[in-house]
Each structure stands twice: as C-alpha cells, then as structure tokens.
C-alpha cells in the first residue's frame, strides 16, 4: 500500500513538473515575442527616409555619378567605387561600427552590343585589367549565440560595362542596408549580425568570397536577407507600395512567409508577395550555392519591372523612397524576429 502511494506521488510530481515546464516555456515564448515587438516599435520610427534619399543621391548623382573600379572621376586618384567604399565606411564609423574589409581580384565586364541593352554585359575582354574589390563587413557580436549568423547583404557597385548611375540597382539597396545598420547601432543581439556591402557588377562577385569565408569558418548561417532594388517596380505599379520576397529553397519560402506575417502584424503597408526562383541568383544565391539555404531577396518587383534596368537612365530621381523605407522597416522587423525567435 505504501509503495503504491509513493509511486502515485512520484508520478504526480513528474506530471506537475511537466505542466510547470510547459507553462514556463509558454511564458518564455511570450516574453520573446514582447521583446522583439518592443524593439521594433522603438526602432522602426528611427528609419529615416530623407537620410536614405540623401545617400542614394550621393552615390548615384553627386558627387558620384556611378560606382565602378574601371573609372576614376576627373581630379581624383582612386576609382569611383573606392570613393563609394570610403563614404560607406565613414557612415558606419559615425554610427560606432568598426568596418572590416576582405579582398577579391575582379575585372570589369565586357559589353556585347548585339544583345538587348539590359543584358549587354559579357565576359571581360582578354588582357583586360584586374582590380582589387572589397566587401565591407560590419559585425554585431551575439551575446547568446555568437556562432549563429543573421546576414543583411547589398551590392554597392553599379554596372561596370555601361555608364549607369545604378540608383535603383543598387544604391537604394545599399542605403537601405546602411539604414538598418544605423538604426540598430545600439541594439545588442543574441545572434551575431553581419552587414555585408558587396560587389555584383564586376566579376567574380565578391559575395562569393564572403559566403565561402563564412563556410570555411564553420559558423552557422541562420538567415540571409539580400536587399537589391527595393521598392523598384514597373510603370504600371507607380504609386503602389510593393515588396517581393524571392526564394529558391523550401527554407527560403519559410522566410518569405515570415515577411508576409510581419508586414501584416506591424501594418507596414506593403503589397507583400513571394516569388519562387528556379535557380539561385544574385548575392543571396551566392550563399545558397555555398550551402546556406536560408537565404532570400527583398526586391520591389519580380519579374524585375524597372524600365531603366542596367541603363544610363537608372537615376536617383526615379527612386521610390517611400516604398524603399517601408521595405527597410520590414527587413528590420525580420531581423529582430529572427534574433529573438530563431528561424520560422
């Protein structure tokens, strides 16, 4: 009889422990939710549309009409892309960051005028010069999971084969990623956050270098969000607030669905959609190819609807800054959610 009572008590203790553990787990999850929501509501109003606009005009009009390694402004001693790098580094330092650089040997693309204008990039001509290109990398060290990375990436160069200002492709994504970094300057993440400003309009892409270096380090990539052409859309959608999260993998689709949830949750106001790409592309694709499937692209339209894509007409005055700022807020929400709650 006594043995039966002791056994019953033991079982009761186990059941109560499970119940208490479950309640504590639910409380912990609610706490995480409240924390990331609190941070978003605090930081989101700090996204500065005018600061983004000024940055794009600096990088794509005055003083820099474009950002390439194979052209130097009159009176300057370094290329226009190196000038852009120096400006980005200075903005990051003003925000308290210590940017690091890596190096990749690249060449400018050649030009094949037999193709449609937007597709005239071609293999570099024989004996064309080599340049040293840099990724600009900012690291916010995680307090709890420092070896798990959340990455925001954007390419900062304009087209190396045509005299395009590259405002929508991709000064706007560059300034969008820079804005996220500025707004988060005092945020202390659980996971390590990397901001990578890379080059995609010279060859090879420097995002490949970044992805391979991370793979060699053995660190885990929780998620990659590429910001390229944010807010860009066809003329038929002028005045609309659009964002497409393009994905290539099942893991990426979960991130795309998370973007849709956050857009609704925080009433960001975007016409948010998702788009399946048949194969990896752009700088998010560099990470997928390196073995990191949790990677997506935030872009204004897909298929890409900019009528000035890869042309001299891609100018700063055509950028939809209101739309871009909304996409910056969505990306900020995604980053905070991933840091608080992990992958969806």
N, C-alpha and C positions, 0 to 999 in steps of 0.2 A: 504493500500500500504506500509506504513512504517513498519507495523507489519510483512509483507511478507519479506521486506528487512532485518529486524532484524533477522528473523528466518533463512533466507538464510545465513546471516553472521555467525550465531551460528553454523549452520550445517557445513559451510566451516571451521570454527575454529576446530570443532571436527575432521573433516576429516584430516586437516593438522596435528593435534596433533597425530592422529593415524599413519600417514605417518612418522612423525618425530620420534615417539616412535619406529616404526619398523626399521628405519634407525639406530637409536641409538642401538637397540638390535642387529642388524647385525654387527655393529661396535664393540660392546662389545664381541660378539662371536668370531669375527676375532682376537680381542685383546687377548682373552683367548687362542686361537689356537696358535698365535705367541709366547705367553709367555711360554707355555709348550714345544713348539718346541725349543725355545731358551734355556730353561733349559736342555732339553735332549741333544742338540748339545754341550752344555757346559760340562755336567756331564758324558756323555757316554764315552769320551776318558779317563776318570779317572778310569774306570773299569780296574783293574789290574789282568791280567791272572796269572802272576807269584805269586802275593800275594795269590790268590785263591789256586794255586798249593801248596805253602808252608803250607798253613793252612790245606789242606787235608792230606799232609804227616805228619804233626804234630799230627793230630787227629787219623790217621789210620795206622801209621807206627812207627814213632819215635818222641817223646818218648812214645806215647800211641798206643799200638797195637790193642786196642779196647776200647769201652766206655760203661761200664756196672756198675751196682750197686753191683753185686754179685761177683766181682773180684777186688782185690787190687794188684797193682804191687809190687814186692818184694822191701822192703825198704821203702814203702810208708805207710801212716797212714789213707789215705782216698781212696775210690774206684776210679777206672779209670774214671767213668762218672763224679764224683765230680771234678777230676782233669781237665777234659774237660770243665766242667762248669766254673771253675776258669779261664781257658785260654780264653774262650769266653767273660766272664765278663771283663777281663783285656783288650782285644782288643776293646771292646765297650767303656770302660773308656778312653782309649788312644784317641779315636775319640770324646771324650767330652760328652758321654752319661752317664746317671745315671741309670744303670740297676736295676730292681726290681725283686724279687723272690716271687713265691707263692709255696705252698706245696701240694703234693698228696701222700698218702700212697699207695705203689705199691709192687708187687712181681715179681721176675724173672719168665719167662715162664718155664714150664717143656719141656721135649723133648720126642717125640714119634718116635722112630727109624723105626717103621713099615711103615711110610709114605715116600714119596719122600723127598730128603734132603731139598729142598727149602721150604717144608711145614711141617717140623717136630716140630714146636712149638706146645705146648699143654698146657692144664690147669696146673697151678702151683701145685706141689705135696702137699698133706696135710702136715700141720705143717711147710711148707717152710717159711723162714723168710720174714718179711716186712721191707721195706726201705722207706725213705722219698725222693721223687723225686721232682725236681723243674722245673717249667717253668722260663726261663729268659726273662723278658719283658722290652722292651725299648719303651718309649712313646715320640713322637714328637707332641707337643700340636698344634692343629689347631688354626689359627688366626680368621677365619670367621665362621667355623662350627665345634667347638671343640667336640660336642657330636656325630659327624658322623665319623666312624672309617674306615680306609683302613688298612688291615692287611696283612703282609707278615709273613708266618709261615714255619718252617722247623724243622724236628725232628733231634736231635743231638746224640741220643744214637745208639749203634749198638746192634746186636741180643743178648739177654740175655740167650739163650739156646744153643748157639753154638759159638765156638771161631772164630768169623768172624771179620776182621778189619772194615767192614762196610764202605768202601771207597765210593762206588757209592750209598750205602744205609746206611747212608745218610750224610757222611762227606761232600760230594760235595754240597748237598743242603744247609747244614749248612753254609759252607763257601760262597756259593752264596748269601744267605740271609744276611750274615755278610758283604759281599762286597757292597750290595745295601745300607745297613745302613751306611757304611763308606763313600761311595760316596755322600750320601745325608746329611752328618753331618751338613753342613751349610745351607741347604735348609729350608725355612720357609713355611710350608704347610698351606693351607686353612683349610683342614680337619685334624683331628688327625690321625697320622700314628702310628701303633703298629708293632714292630718287635717281634715275639714270637718264642723262641727257646725251643721246647718241647721234649717230650719223647714218642716214639711209640712202642719200642721193649721190654717194660716191661708192666705189666698190673695192673690196668687200664691205658689207655692212658692219659697223662696229658693235651693233647689238649681238652679233655672233660671238665676238670676243667676250662681251660681258656674260653671256649665257654660259659659254664654255668655262670661263674662270669660276663662275659660281658652281658649276657641276664639279669641277676639279677640287673645289673647297670641301665638298661633301655636305654642304648645307642644304636644308630642305626649303623649297620654294612653295610657300603657302598659296600665293596667287600673284599673277602679273596682270596689271591693267595698263594697256597702251593707249595714249592719248594722241590721236592723229586726225586732223581735220574735224575737230569738234565743232558742232554747230553748222557744218557745211551741207548745203542741200541744193537741189535743182531750183531753177527759177519758179517752177510750178508750186513749190512749197515755201516761197518767200513769205516771211511774216509768221511762219509756224515755228514752234519750239520742238526740235527733233533730236533724238539720240537713238542710235542703233548700237547694240552690243553684239559685235560679231564674234562667233565662236567656231571652233574647229573640232573640238573633242566633247565627249559627254560631260567631262569635268567642267569645261568651259561653259556649257549650256547651263549648268547649275549656277555659275557666276552671273550669267546673263539673266536668269530668273531672279536672282538676288537683286540685281539692278532694278528690275521691274517692281519688285516688292518695296524697295527703298524709295523709289520715285513716288509710289502711292502713299507709303507710310508718312513721308515728310512733306507731301504735297509740293514737290519740287516744280511740277508744271510742265514736264517734258512729255512729248508724244514718244514714249519709250517702246522700243521693239527689239527683237533679236533676229539674228541672221546666221544661218549655217553656211560656213565656207567649206568647200570640198577639200581644200588642202591648206596647210599653214602658210601664212603670208605676213608681210610687214614685220615689225620688230617683236610683236607677240609671237609670231611664227618662229623666230629665232630660238625662243625659249621652248616652244613645243618640240622643235627638232632636237633640242639638247636634252629632251627627256622630262620636261616640266609641263604637263598637260593642263594645269590650272592657269590658263592664260587667255585673255580676251582683248578686244579692241573696242574702245568707245569712239564713235565717229558719227558725223551728222546724218549721213545717208548711206545706204547700201542696197543696190549698187551705187557707187560713189557718183553724186549728182552735180559736182562743181563744173560748170561750163568752161571755167578757166584753168582746169587741172593741167599742170605741167606746161603752162604757157606764160608769156610775158604779162598776161592780164590778171594774174593771181596777185592782186594788190591789196593793201591794208584797208582801203576804203570799202572793200566788198565783204569784209568780215562781219558776221552777225555776233556782236559781242554779248548781247543779252543772252542769246542761246548758249554761247560758249560758257558764260558764267554759271548758267544753270547746270551744264554738264560738269563743271568743276565742283559744284555743290554735290551732285550725285556721286562723283568719284570720291569726294571727301567722305560722304556717308558710307560708301562701300569700304573704304579703308578703315574707318573707325569700327564698322560692324565686324570686319574680318579680324581686326586686332582684339576685339572684345570676345567674340564668339567662335572664332575659327572658321573653317570652311562651311558653306551651307550644306 
